[in-house]
Amino acid sequence: SSGINAEYGGIENMFIFGMRVPDVEQLWMDGYDTRRYLSQQPELQLALNQIKTGFFNSKEPTKFVDFAENLVSNDRFCVIADFAEYVATQVSVSELYMDWVSWTQKCLLNIAGSGKFSSDRTIKQYADDIWKVKAVEVDLNPEKTEEAKE
């Protein structure tokens, strides 16, 4: 989750989990070993084994073998390292979901805070601050323009 989004929706209305950039950098410097993390997470081991053995796709049991093996051998997004914290956060999400008033309030506050991220505003900011170009007005209803000329 982005820090910018937290500023607008309110950190107290979000579920943020996983390592931050300094943690990830340290993990890679220390030599990230996915198997060490897997050895501490039997649920994740089971899920990966089920994926590899076709448990979720009996018609094509080997379809996701490469995916599961690549996750273990090349977890560049640190999914395995973040998994335990994800599970713990999901428990909190599930608990909050049972309190529909609080859940709805947090949802609405996040929605209300997301306006800052509209594509129109973002493109205008890029045009102004990065590209240094001026907006060009485009007539989206040329028929009315022709009527006005008559």
C-alpha positions, 0 to 999 in steps of 0.5 A: 500500500502506498504511503501517499494513499495512507495520507489521504484515506487515513492510515487508521482506515487501511490494512498495511502489511509487509516489509518496507523498502529498507527491510526488503533491501536488508533481506536481499543484502542478507541473502533472501532464502525462501526455503527458510521462510517456507520451513516456518510456514506449513500452510504456505508449503501445503498451498504450494504443494497443492498448486504443484500437484494440480489440487486446484486444477484437476483437468490440467494438473501441471499447469501451475507447476512453473509458477509455484517453482518460480515463486520459491526460486525467484521470489523477487517481490518477497511474497514468501517473506511477507506471507505470515504478516499477510495472514495475520493482517487478513485475520484483522480484516476478517474480524473488522468485516464482521462489524459491518458499521466499522467496515462500512465507515472505513470503506467510505473514508477510503473512497472519500480520500481517493479523489486525489488519485483521479486520472484527470488530476494526475494527468493535469499534474503531469502536464503541468509539473513534468511535461510542462505543456498547456492543456488544449480544449477539445470540443466533445460535442461538435454537433452543438458547435455547428448548431450554435454557428447557425 
